[in-house]
């Protein structure tokens, strides 16, 4: 048993479901298979069984942590003789490409929004903080896209500082997965939320260039995990599905159009090449090592179901 194993309580899905809570949820009753189909990320899978056995207890736990955060925040502001003001509770979600982070983030946003009503639950990703492709090409970093150096980490830290500073209006840059590039002069703007979910491969990473890490701003962090061979399969499946979708839509501007003329065999070979040359090094060197920094680890099986939940002991 390594140090990573020792820092977590481990629950099988049936045991996790039985964890007691005094909070009765409304959101679980409103989730339907049709809604899940709308929420899930492209070519991902999620079941009603996961909602009941995994996400309802998880939402209960987040509510518990948010309640503790709010009480602590008021007491600290009173001690510091500062005016009492609301500061967003930030949830960070990390994990590999194609592991299902976006589905987890979207479902949590929906369920938490139902529970908190008018107190907004916002969702953003770190994709918008990638350097534009033109900048990456200029710096000879296109082959390193998704690696730590391809992100404008200073801008992410500035944004999170703004969030924790209590700004009333927040702006984040937009990333287009169709163009595989940051949208020039494009921003999402939203009012200060009660909860902000930040999703991305780099959310738990630490850079020696900065005195703080993104995780320093998080009040709860989640790592979505699965065995690497499974993630590779899901990545290839998604890659092929994106090529089919792009070809059907005749979307010549789509980043994936360049591969739509390939045979199935050649397309699979390209997908494996990208996975091995880009995603595996990034996963092994920069993403997996951050797993033990998470407060919760959601471990998925071959059916895309969350088979285990690991909860940090301290």
C-alpha beads as a LAMMPS data file, in Angstrom:
LAMMPS data file: protein, C-alpha beads

314 atoms
313 bonds

1 atom types
1 bond types

-500.0 500.0 xlo xhi
-500.0 500.0 ylo yhi
-500.0 500.0 zlo zhi

Masses

1 110.0

Atoms # bond

1 1 1 0.000 0.000 0.000
2 1 1 1.473 3.371 -1.018
3 1 1 0.964 6.752 0.637
4 1 1 -1.785 7.600 -1.855
5 1 1 -3.838 4.624 -0.687
6 1 1 -3.421 5.498 2.991
7 1 1 -4.948 8.989 2.761
8 1 1 -8.456 7.965 1.658
9 1 1 -11.498 6.146 2.960
10 1 1 -12.655 3.804 0.187
11 1 1 -16.290 3.032 -0.577
12 1 1 -17.832 0.618 -3.046
13 1 1 -20.806 2.195 -4.809
14 1 1 -23.402 0.354 -2.689
15 1 1 -21.666 1.408 0.554
16 1 1 -21.289 5.001 -0.601
17 1 1 -25.004 5.125 -1.368
18 1 1 -25.838 4.176 2.222
19 1 1 -23.895 7.001 3.870
20 1 1 -26.374 8.782 6.092
21 1 1 -27.413 12.395 5.620
22 1 1 -30.043 14.605 7.184
23 1 1 -30.445 16.554 3.929
24 1 1 -33.338 15.510 1.684
25 1 1 -32.518 16.194 -1.984
26 1 1 -34.944 17.487 -4.583
27 1 1 -32.524 17.257 -7.499
28 1 1 -32.327 13.466 -7.665
29 1 1 -36.067 13.255 -8.260
30 1 1 -35.823 15.655 -11.216
31 1 1 -33.042 13.849 -13.082
32 1 1 -34.396 11.674 -15.900
33 1 1 -32.711 9.571 -18.608
34 1 1 -33.681 12.280 -21.116
35 1 1 -32.003 14.961 -19.002
36 1 1 -28.868 12.843 -18.600
37 1 1 -28.696 12.498 -22.368
38 1 1 -28.666 16.298 -22.654
39 1 1 -26.157 16.794 -19.848
40 1 1 -23.562 14.187 -20.728
41 1 1 -20.513 15.147 -22.749
42 1 1 -20.175 14.027 -26.374
43 1 1 -19.956 10.218 -26.677
44 1 1 -19.861 9.786 -22.906
45 1 1 -22.124 7.494 -20.869
46 1 1 -23.895 7.902 -17.529
47 1 1 -26.759 6.031 -15.922
48 1 1 -29.612 6.765 -13.543
49 1 1 -28.012 4.186 -11.248
50 1 1 -24.966 6.458 -10.923
51 1 1 -27.220 9.407 -10.100
52 1 1 -28.865 7.494 -7.257
53 1 1 -25.872 5.617 -5.863
54 1 1 -23.058 8.117 -6.474
55 1 1 -24.203 11.643 -7.231
56 1 1 -26.960 12.046 -4.651
57 1 1 -24.578 11.239 -1.746
58 1 1 -21.902 13.363 -3.439
59 1 1 -24.223 16.369 -3.663
60 1 1 -25.107 15.848 -0.002
61 1 1 -21.402 15.912 0.847
62 1 1 -20.829 19.097 -1.155
63 1 1 -23.767 20.757 0.617
64 1 1 -22.247 19.737 3.957
65 1 1 -18.869 21.211 2.971
66 1 1 -20.509 24.384 1.631
67 1 1 -22.412 24.894 4.885
68 1 1 -19.197 24.541 6.884
69 1 1 -17.437 26.931 4.488
70 1 1 -20.117 29.613 4.880
71 1 1 -19.969 29.474 8.680
72 1 1 -16.171 29.592 8.698
73 1 1 -16.130 32.479 6.215
74 1 1 -18.387 34.645 8.402
75 1 1 -16.377 33.916 11.547
76 1 1 -13.089 34.778 9.848
77 1 1 -14.486 38.006 8.403
78 1 1 -15.786 38.967 11.838
79 1 1 -12.428 38.226 13.434
80 1 1 -10.642 40.348 10.805
81 1 1 -13.211 43.131 11.373
82 1 1 -14.177 43.063 7.712
83 1 1 -17.620 43.593 6.268
84 1 1 -19.541 40.353 5.841
85 1 1 -19.802 39.443 2.164
86 1 1 -20.455 36.324 0.162
87 1 1 -17.480 34.615 -1.474
88 1 1 -18.059 31.738 -3.932
89 1 1 -17.391 28.162 -2.872
90 1 1 -15.142 26.698 -5.581
91 1 1 -15.175 23.041 -6.641
92 1 1 -12.259 21.879 -8.811
93 1 1 -12.677 18.825 -11.054
94 1 1 -9.599 17.165 -12.566
95 1 1 -8.791 14.031 -14.542
96 1 1 -7.605 12.807 -17.915
97 1 1 -8.868 13.749 -21.332
98 1 1 -11.912 11.536 -22.209
99 1 1 -12.436 10.263 -18.651
100 1 1 -15.777 12.030 -18.190
101 1 1 -14.896 15.206 -16.246
102 1 1 -17.338 17.349 -18.223
103 1 1 -20.263 15.011 -17.578
104 1 1 -19.502 14.990 -13.857
105 1 1 -19.206 18.785 -13.806
106 1 1 -22.451 19.364 -15.721
107 1 1 -24.460 16.920 -13.642
108 1 1 -23.177 18.403 -10.385
109 1 1 -23.992 21.889 -11.660
110 1 1 -27.562 20.852 -12.462
111 1 1 -28.178 19.033 -9.175
112 1 1 -26.594 21.744 -7.033
113 1 1 -28.535 24.451 -8.874
114 1 1 -31.783 22.657 -8.050
115 1 1 -30.768 22.478 -4.393
116 1 1 -29.649 26.107 -4.119
117 1 1 -32.394 27.681 -6.225
118 1 1 -31.687 31.370 -6.834
119 1 1 -28.107 31.102 -5.553
120 1 1 -26.344 30.567 -8.869
121 1 1 -24.118 27.558 -9.529
122 1 1 -21.718 28.402 -12.378
123 1 1 -19.449 26.147 -14.423
124 1 1 -16.318 27.022 -16.334
125 1 1 -13.378 25.096 -17.762
126 1 1 -9.690 25.865 -17.968
127 1 1 -9.778 25.220 -21.742
128 1 1 -10.465 28.898 -22.343
129 1 1 -7.159 29.711 -20.675
130 1 1 -5.117 27.769 -23.204
131 1 1 -2.905 30.045 -25.244
132 1 1 -4.393 30.624 -28.738
133 1 1 -3.111 28.272 -31.431
134 1 1 -1.258 31.142 -33.090
135 1 1 0.704 31.716 -29.882
136 1 1 1.347 27.990 -29.434
137 1 1 2.659 27.758 -33.010
138 1 1 4.856 30.787 -32.487
139 1 1 6.323 29.171 -29.363
140 1 1 6.568 25.753 -31.031
141 1 1 4.136 24.291 -28.498
142 1 1 1.322 22.893 -30.656
143 1 1 2.519 19.353 -29.958
144 1 1 2.408 20.197 -26.257
145 1 1 -1.164 21.477 -26.243
146 1 1 -2.816 20.441 -22.982
147 1 1 0.530 20.287 -21.164
148 1 1 1.123 22.811 -18.347
149 1 1 3.145 25.221 -20.499
150 1 1 0.291 25.554 -23.027
151 1 1 -1.938 27.267 -20.452
152 1 1 -1.912 30.904 -19.430
153 1 1 -1.655 29.921 -15.780
154 1 1 -1.133 33.511 -14.664
155 1 1 -4.513 34.407 -16.179
156 1 1 -6.228 31.466 -14.431
157 1 1 -4.751 32.530 -11.084
158 1 1 -5.838 36.126 -11.715
159 1 1 -9.370 34.926 -12.517
160 1 1 -9.555 32.803 -9.347
161 1 1 -8.221 35.722 -7.304
162 1 1 -11.019 37.830 -8.761
163 1 1 -13.569 35.171 -7.790
164 1 1 -12.293 34.961 -4.216
165 1 1 -12.095 38.749 -4.106
166 1 1 -15.877 38.836 -4.315
167 1 1 -16.206 40.448 -7.751
168 1 1 -19.864 40.857 -8.745
169 1 1 -19.294 40.077 -12.443
170 1 1 -16.910 37.418 -13.756
171 1 1 -15.566 36.914 -17.302
172 1 1 -13.844 33.848 -18.719
173 1 1 -12.446 33.292 -22.228
174 1 1 -14.292 30.862 -24.507
175 1 1 -12.720 27.767 -26.082
176 1 1 -14.222 26.183 -29.200
177 1 1 -13.780 22.410 -29.429
178 1 1 -14.943 22.546 -33.047
179 1 1 -12.122 24.947 -33.949
180 1 1 -9.814 23.496 -31.285
181 1 1 -8.852 27.061 -30.429
182 1 1 -9.649 29.928 -28.110
183 1 1 -12.339 32.203 -29.551
184 1 1 -10.765 35.577 -30.316
185 1 1 -12.253 38.312 -28.099
186 1 1 -14.886 35.806 -26.927
187 1 1 -15.932 35.745 -23.274
188 1 1 -18.575 34.179 -21.077
189 1 1 -19.850 36.628 -18.485
190 1 1 -21.838 35.743 -15.383
191 1 1 -22.821 37.199 -12.028
192 1 1 -21.023 36.139 -8.859
193 1 1 -22.223 32.597 -8.118
194 1 1 -22.716 30.902 -4.795
195 1 1 -20.790 27.914 -6.143
196 1 1 -18.284 27.880 -8.999
197 1 1 -17.227 24.584 -10.600
198 1 1 -13.872 24.710 -12.416
199 1 1 -13.124 21.718 -14.647
200 1 1 -9.910 20.863 -16.495
201 1 1 -6.951 18.507 -16.754
202 1 1 -4.706 21.028 -15.011
203 1 1 -6.861 22.095 -12.058
204 1 1 -4.776 20.288 -9.429
205 1 1 -1.360 20.924 -10.960
206 1 1 1.363 22.960 -9.293
207 1 1 3.848 25.136 -11.155
208 1 1 7.185 26.206 -9.685
209 1 1 6.800 29.475 -11.602
210 1 1 4.038 30.604 -9.235
211 1 1 3.894 30.859 -5.460
212 1 1 0.289 29.592 -5.460
213 1 1 -1.442 26.765 -7.296
214 1 1 -4.961 26.608 -8.688
215 1 1 -5.874 24.127 -5.959
216 1 1 -5.135 26.783 -3.319
217 1 1 -8.357 28.481 -4.393
218 1 1 -10.527 25.353 -4.255
219 1 1 -12.752 24.545 -1.308
220 1 1 -13.352 21.018 -2.590
221 1 1 -11.573 19.056 -5.310
222 1 1 -12.628 15.961 -7.254
223 1 1 -10.497 13.706 -9.459
224 1 1 -12.285 11.521 -12.021
225 1 1 -10.196 8.393 -12.479
226 1 1 -10.139 5.196 -14.553
227 1 1 -7.527 2.642 -15.662
228 1 1 -5.430 4.079 -18.487
229 1 1 -6.354 1.357 -21.054
230 1 1 -10.037 2.207 -20.545
231 1 1 -9.436 5.922 -21.012
232 1 1 -7.497 5.169 -24.204
233 1 1 -10.453 3.170 -25.553
234 1 1 -12.881 5.968 -24.668
235 1 1 -10.584 8.501 -26.311
236 1 1 -10.368 6.501 -29.560
237 1 1 -14.132 5.931 -29.557
238 1 1 -14.735 9.654 -29.118
239 1 1 -12.176 10.540 -31.777
240 1 1 -13.911 8.289 -34.330
241 1 1 -17.351 9.598 -33.333
242 1 1 -16.152 13.184 -33.813
243 1 1 -14.855 12.346 -37.280
244 1 1 -18.207 10.786 -38.207
245 1 1 -20.139 13.777 -36.852
246 1 1 -17.894 16.278 -38.635
247 1 1 -18.197 14.388 -41.919
248 1 1 -21.975 14.128 -41.662
249 1 1 -22.275 17.851 -40.980
250 1 1 -19.764 18.716 -43.738
251 1 1 -18.169 21.108 -41.284
252 1 1 -15.050 22.157 -43.186
253 1 1 -14.010 24.601 -40.442
254 1 1 -13.997 21.895 -37.808
255 1 1 -10.534 20.945 -36.541
256 1 1 -11.333 17.266 -37.151
257 1 1 -12.199 17.754 -40.822
258 1 1 -8.562 17.108 -41.787
259 1 1 -9.007 13.428 -40.885
260 1 1 -12.505 12.773 -42.248
261 1 1 -11.246 11.353 -45.557
262 1 1 -9.254 8.621 -43.844
263 1 1 -10.304 4.993 -43.767
264 1 1 -11.467 3.570 -40.433
265 1 1 -8.145 1.780 -40.010
266 1 1 -6.107 4.919 -40.730
267 1 1 -8.300 7.037 -38.441
268 1 1 -7.809 4.579 -35.581
269 1 1 -4.044 4.672 -36.199
270 1 1 -4.050 8.490 -36.035
271 1 1 -6.102 8.394 -32.824
272 1 1 -3.645 5.963 -31.228
273 1 1 -0.714 8.094 -32.373
274 1 1 -2.182 11.228 -30.748
275 1 1 -2.996 9.287 -27.609
276 1 1 0.494 7.820 -27.275
277 1 1 2.476 10.923 -28.237
278 1 1 0.421 13.576 -26.408
279 1 1 -2.119 12.219 -23.949
280 1 1 -0.095 9.422 -22.336
281 1 1 2.917 11.619 -21.431
282 1 1 0.593 14.355 -20.163
283 1 1 -1.428 11.867 -18.131
284 1 1 1.557 10.079 -16.608
285 1 1 3.757 13.120 -15.970
286 1 1 1.287 15.853 -15.033
287 1 1 -2.287 14.614 -14.448
288 1 1 -2.087 11.333 -12.510
289 1 1 0.472 12.729 -10.021
290 1 1 -2.173 15.289 -8.926
291 1 1 -4.726 12.622 -8.017
292 1 1 -3.598 12.384 -4.398
293 1 1 -4.268 16.120 -3.937
294 1 1 -8.000 15.637 -4.476
295 1 1 -10.576 15.509 -1.680
296 1 1 -12.576 12.892 -3.577
297 1 1 -11.608 10.387 -6.260
298 1 1 -14.346 8.905 -8.460
299 1 1 -13.045 5.627 -9.907
300 1 1 -14.817 4.442 -13.057
301 1 1 -15.062 0.952 -14.503
302 1 1 -15.322 -0.382 -18.060
303 1 1 -19.061 0.356 -18.164
304 1 1 -18.368 4.049 -17.408
305 1 1 -19.952 3.526 -13.987
306 1 1 -18.308 4.877 -10.855
307 1 1 -17.328 1.682 -9.058
308 1 1 -15.601 3.290 -6.059
309 1 1 -15.506 6.624 -4.279
310 1 1 -12.380 7.549 -2.359
311 1 1 -12.851 10.237 0.297
312 1 1 -9.876 12.017 1.820
313 1 1 -9.467 11.269 5.531
314 1 1 -8.116 14.686 6.478

Bonds

1 1 1 2
2 1 2 3
3 1 3 4
4 1 4 5
5 1 5 6
6 1 6 7
7 1 7 8
8 1 8 9
9 1 9 10
10 1 10 11
11 1 11 12
12 1 12 13
13 1 13 14
14 1 14 15
15 1 15 16
16 1 16 17
17 1 17 18
18 1 18 19
19 1 19 20
20 1 20 21
21 1 21 22
22 1 22 23
23 1 23 24
24 1 24 25
25 1 25 26
26 1 26 27
27 1 27 28
28 1 28 29
29 1 29 30
30 1 30 31
31 1 31 32
32 1 32 33
33 1 33 34
34 1 34 35
35 1 35 36
36 1 36 37
37 1 37 38
38 1 38 39
39 1 39 40
40 1 40 41
41 1 41 42
42 1 42 43
43 1 43 44
44 1 44 45
45 1 45 46
46 1 46 47
47 1 47 48
48 1 48 49
49 1 49 50
50 1 50 51
51 1 51 52
52 1 52 53
53 1 53 54
54 1 54 55
55 1 55 56
56 1 56 57
57 1 57 58
58 1 58 59
59 1 59 60
60 1 60 61
61 1 61 62
62 1 62 63
63 1 63 64
64 1 64 65
65 1 65 66
66 1 66 67
67 1 67 68
68 1 68 69
69 1 69 70
70 1 70 71
71 1 71 72
72 1 72 73
73 1 73 74
74 1 74 75
75 1 75 76
76 1 76 77
77 1 77 78
78 1 78 79
79 1 79 80
80 1 80 81
81 1 81 82
82 1 82 83
83 1 83 84
84 1 84 85
85 1 85 86
86 1 86 87
87 1 87 88
88 1 88 89
89 1 89 90
90 1 90 91
91 1 91 92
92 1 92 93
93 1 93 94
94 1 94 95
95 1 95 96
96 1 96 97
97 1 97 98
98 1 98 99
99 1 99 100
100 1 100 101
101 1 101 102
102 1 102 103
103 1 103 104
104 1 104 105
105 1 105 106
106 1 106 107
107 1 107 108
108 1 108 109
109 1 109 110
110 1 110 111
111 1 111 112
112 1 112 113
113 1 113 114
114 1 114 115
115 1 115 116
116 1 116 117
117 1 117 118
118 1 118 119
119 1 119 120
120 1 120 121
121 1 121 122
122 1 122 123
123 1 123 124
124 1 124 125
125 1 125 126
126 1 126 127
127 1 127 128
128 1 128 129
129 1 129 130
130 1 130 131
131 1 131 132
132 1 132 133
133 1 133 134
134 1 134 135
135 1 135 136
136 1 136 137
137 1 137 138
138 1 138 139
139 1 139 140
140 1 140 141
141 1 141 142
142 1 142 143
143 1 143 144
144 1 144 145
145 1 145 146
146 1 146 147
147 1 147 148
148 1 148 149
149 1 149 150
150 1 150 151
151 1 151 152
152 1 152 153
153 1 153 154
154 1 154 155
155 1 155 156
156 1 156 157
157 1 157 158
158 1 158 159
159 1 159 160
160 1 160 161
161 1 161 162
162 1 162 163
163 1 163 164
164 1 164 165
165 1 165 166
166 1 166 167
167 1 167 168
168 1 168 169
169 1 169 170
170 1 170 171
171 1 171 172
172 1 172 173
173 1 173 174
174 1 174 175
175 1 175 176
176 1 176 177
177 1 177 178
178 1 178 179
179 1 179 180
180 1 180 181
181 1 181 182
182 1 182 183
183 1 183 184
184 1 184 185
185 1 185 186
186 1 186 187
187 1 187 188
188 1 188 189
189 1 189 190
190 1 190 191
191 1 191 192
192 1 192 193
193 1 193 194
194 1 194 195
195 1 195 196
196 1 196 197
197 1 197 198
198 1 198 199
199 1 199 200
200 1 200 201
201 1 201 202
202 1 202 203
203 1 203 204
204 1 204 205
205 1 205 206
206 1 206 207
207 1 207 208
208 1 208 209
209 1 209 210
210 1 210 211
211 1 211 212
212 1 212 213
213 1 213 214
214 1 214 215
215 1 215 216
216 1 216 217
217 1 217 218
218 1 218 219
219 1 219 220
220 1 220 221
221 1 221 222
222 1 222 223
223 1 223 224
224 1 224 225
225 1 225 226
226 1 226 227
227 1 227 228
228 1 228 229
229 1 229 230
230 1 230 231
231 1 231 232
232 1 232 233
233 1 233 234
234 1 234 235
235 1 235 236
236 1 236 237
237 1 237 238
238 1 238 239
239 1 239 240
240 1 240 241
241 1 241 242
242 1 242 243
243 1 243 244
244 1 244 245
245 1 245 246
246 1 246 247
247 1 247 248
248 1 248 249
249 1 249 250
250 1 250 251
251 1 251 252
252 1 252 253
253 1 253 254
254 1 254 255
255 1 255 256
256 1 256 257
257 1 257 258
258 1 258 259
259 1 259 260
260 1 260 261
261 1 261 262
262 1 262 263
263 1 263 264
264 1 264 265
265 1 265 266
266 1 266 267
267 1 267 268
268 1 268 269
269 1 269 270
270 1 270 271
271 1 271 272
272 1 272 273
273 1 273 274
274 1 274 275
275 1 275 276
276 1 276 277
277 1 277 278
278 1 278 279
279 1 279 280
280 1 280 281
281 1 281 282
282 1 282 283
283 1 283 284
284 1 284 285
285 1 285 286
286 1 286 287
287 1 287 288
288 1 288 289
289 1 289 290
290 1 290 291
291 1 291 292
292 1 292 293
293 1 293 294
294 1 294 295
295 1 295 296
296 1 296 297
297 1 297 298
298 1 298 299
299 1 299 300
300 1 300 301
301 1 301 302
302 1 302 303
303 1 303 304
304 1 304 305
305 1 305 306
306 1 306 307
307 1 307 308
308 1 308 309
309 1 309 310
310 1 310 311
311 1 311 312
312 1 312 313
313 1 313 314
